[in-house]
Amino acid sequence: MNHDQYSDAYIKGILDEVKTVAMVGASANNVRPSYFVLKYLLSKGYDVWPINPGLAGKEILGQTAHASLADLPETPDMVDIFRNSAAAGLIVDDILASGRLPKVIWMQLTVRNDEAARKAEAAGIKVVMDRCPKIEYGRLSGEIGWAGVNSRTLSAKRPTLKSGFQHRGLKPSGSE
């Protein structure tokens, strides 16, 4: 996999497939990027489980924070890593050692660990690095264009409306 560039189909496929997200490095501070990504993903219908050992047992946006991935009741579809690149490698090693393998490991903006990606992909896990699911969702759904940002996607069709408050789907038209 070339991690310098991802196809829209690859990212879209992940965002359509994933239902549960464990967010490692989630913050209760409402000015931190992990806070507003968590809030955004919740608003789009994803189940998001915050992982933050300092906040374990407390709530972030109504979601109970867990101390570690091992404390989750089940294996999430995706692990979203809001930690630095070195820590991402350790997190991937822990995931692989646990045997509880998610479908996707997503490393946030500026987070890249090629060795960890190779290990995860060898175990059959999809990997995205140096990207934000909030930005990618907004770009692929056309939402980001509402704020005047170039989404690099041209279409005369309106995004598919899913259930929920202004939940714009990523499904291609005709697949409903």
VMD Tcl script that draws the C-alpha trace (Angstrom):
set ca {
  {0.00 0.00 0.00}
  {1.26 3.43 -0.91}
  {0.69 5.54 2.19}
  {1.67 8.76 0.46}
  {-1.66 8.85 -1.34}
  {-5.00 7.10 -0.79}
  {-7.74 6.72 -3.36}
  {-11.10 8.22 -2.53}
  {-12.59 4.72 -2.94}
  {-10.24 3.32 -0.26}
  {-11.09 6.05 2.27}
  {-14.80 5.99 1.41}
  {-14.88 2.21 1.77}
  {-13.42 2.46 5.26}
  {-15.80 5.23 6.36}
  {-18.79 3.27 5.03}
  {-17.72 -0.03 6.60}
  {-16.75 1.19 10.07}
  {-19.41 1.44 12.77}
  {-17.37 1.49 16.00}
  {-14.29 3.63 16.63}
  {-11.87 3.50 19.57}
  {-10.19 6.90 19.84}
  {-6.81 6.57 21.54}
  {-5.81 9.93 22.99}
  {-9.34 11.31 23.27}
  {-9.57 14.54 25.24}
  {-12.32 16.16 27.28}
  {-10.84 19.58 26.46}
  {-13.22 21.11 23.91}
  {-10.43 22.93 22.04}
  {-8.41 19.78 21.36}
  {-8.74 18.22 17.89}
  {-9.62 14.80 19.34}
  {-12.61 16.36 21.12}
  {-14.17 17.84 18.01}
  {-13.38 14.77 15.89}
  {-15.08 12.62 18.53}
  {-18.07 14.99 18.54}
  {-18.26 14.96 14.73}
  {-18.06 11.18 14.42}
  {-20.79 10.78 17.06}
  {-22.99 13.18 15.09}
  {-22.55 11.00 12.00}
  {-23.81 7.91 13.79}
  {-20.54 6.18 14.68}
  {-20.16 4.61 18.13}
  {-16.99 6.20 19.51}
  {-15.18 4.86 22.56}
  {-12.71 7.34 24.07}
  {-9.41 5.87 25.30}
  {-7.62 8.02 27.88}
  {-6.16 6.46 31.06}
  {-6.37 9.76 32.95}
  {-10.11 10.01 32.29}
  {-11.04 6.33 32.66}
  {-14.55 5.96 34.06}
  {-15.44 9.58 33.32}
  {-17.48 10.77 30.36}
  {-16.46 12.66 27.25}
  {-19.46 13.85 25.25}
  {-21.62 11.27 27.02}
  {-19.25 8.39 26.21}
  {-17.47 6.55 29.02}
  {-13.71 6.82 28.69}
  {-11.64 3.66 28.97}
  {-8.07 3.32 30.24}
  {-6.92 1.16 27.33}
  {-8.06 -0.78 24.28}
  {-7.98 -3.92 26.42}
  {-10.76 -2.45 28.60}
  {-13.24 -2.21 25.72}
  {-16.23 -4.58 25.79}
  {-15.57 -5.67 22.20}
  {-13.12 -5.14 19.38}
  {-13.76 -1.84 17.58}
  {-13.97 -1.69 13.79}
  {-11.40 1.11 13.77}
  {-8.74 2.43 16.12}
  {-8.16 6.17 15.59}
  {-4.77 7.18 17.03}
  {-4.37 10.73 18.41}
  {-0.83 10.14 19.68}
  {2.61 10.83 18.20}
  {4.23 8.56 15.60}
  {6.41 6.66 18.10}
  {3.43 5.99 20.37}
  {1.43 4.83 17.33}
  {3.99 2.08 16.81}
  {3.60 0.89 20.40}
  {-0.20 1.00 20.12}
  {-0.10 -1.11 16.94}
  {2.23 -3.60 18.65}
  {-0.22 -3.85 21.58}
  {-3.15 -4.38 19.20}
  {-1.33 -7.15 17.34}
  {-0.24 -8.85 20.58}
  {-3.81 -8.74 21.96}
  {-5.31 -10.75 19.10}
  {-8.30 -8.37 19.07}
  {-7.76 -7.01 15.57}
  {-9.78 -4.08 14.25}
  {-10.57 -3.75 10.55}
  {-8.75 -0.41 10.38}
  {-5.98 1.48 12.15}
  {-6.19 5.20 11.41}
  {-3.38 7.55 12.39}
  {-4.31 11.20 12.66}
  {-2.77 14.19 10.88}
  {1.06 14.29 11.27}
  {1.07 10.74 12.67}
  {2.95 8.28 10.49}
  {4.74 5.05 11.36}
  {5.58 2.97 8.28}
  {6.90 0.00 10.25}
  {3.68 -0.16 12.30}
  {1.66 0.08 9.08}
  {3.59 -2.85 7.55}
  {2.97 -4.98 10.64}
  {-0.74 -4.14 10.73}
  {-1.22 -4.79 7.02}
  {0.60 -8.13 7.35}
  {-2.08 -9.03 9.93}
  {-4.85 -8.07 7.46}
  {-5.66 -4.64 8.93}
  {-6.26 -1.65 6.66}
  {-4.14 1.38 7.55}
  {-4.52 5.12 6.98}
  {-1.82 7.53 8.13}
  {-1.58 11.32 8.34}
  {-5.28 11.84 7.66}
  {-8.31 12.86 9.69}
  {-11.57 10.91 9.38}
  {-13.55 14.10 10.09}
  {-11.89 15.93 7.21}
  {-12.12 12.94 4.88}
  {-15.80 12.35 5.70}
  {-16.59 16.02 5.11}
  {-14.62 16.08 1.86}
  {-16.13 12.90 0.43}
  {-19.70 13.73 1.48}
  {-19.49 17.26 0.05}
  {-20.08 18.78 3.49}
  {-16.72 20.51 3.55}
  {-17.76 22.47 0.45}
  {-20.52 24.13 2.46}
  {-17.79 26.14 4.16}
  {-16.19 27.08 0.84}
  {-13.38 24.51 1.04}
  {-12.37 22.79 -2.19}
  {-13.25 19.12 -1.71}
  {-11.52 18.06 -4.97}
  {-14.80 16.28 -5.79}
  {-17.09 17.48 -8.54}
  {-20.69 16.35 -8.71}
  {-24.01 17.77 -9.75}
  {-25.76 15.29 -7.44}
  {-26.70 16.05 -3.87}
  {-25.13 13.77 -1.24}
  {-27.40 10.92 -0.11}
  {-29.29 11.82 3.06}
  {-29.09 9.14 5.75}
  {-30.98 9.09 9.01}
  {-29.98 11.52 11.74}
  {-29.38 15.22 11.92}
  {-27.90 16.32 8.58}
  {-26.15 12.98 8.22}
  {-24.78 12.98 4.70}
  {-24.11 9.52 3.41}
  {-21.14 8.37 1.45}
  {-23.01 5.65 -0.42}
  {-23.13 6.04 -4.20}
  {-26.55 6.92 -5.54}
  {-28.57 3.88 -6.54}
  {-27.22 1.71 -3.70}
  {-30.02 2.54 -1.24}
}
mol new
graphics top color blue
foreach p $ca { graphics top sphere $p radius 0.5 }
foreach p [lrange $ca 0 end-1] q [lrange $ca 1 end] { graphics top cylinder $p $q radius 0.2 }
display resetview
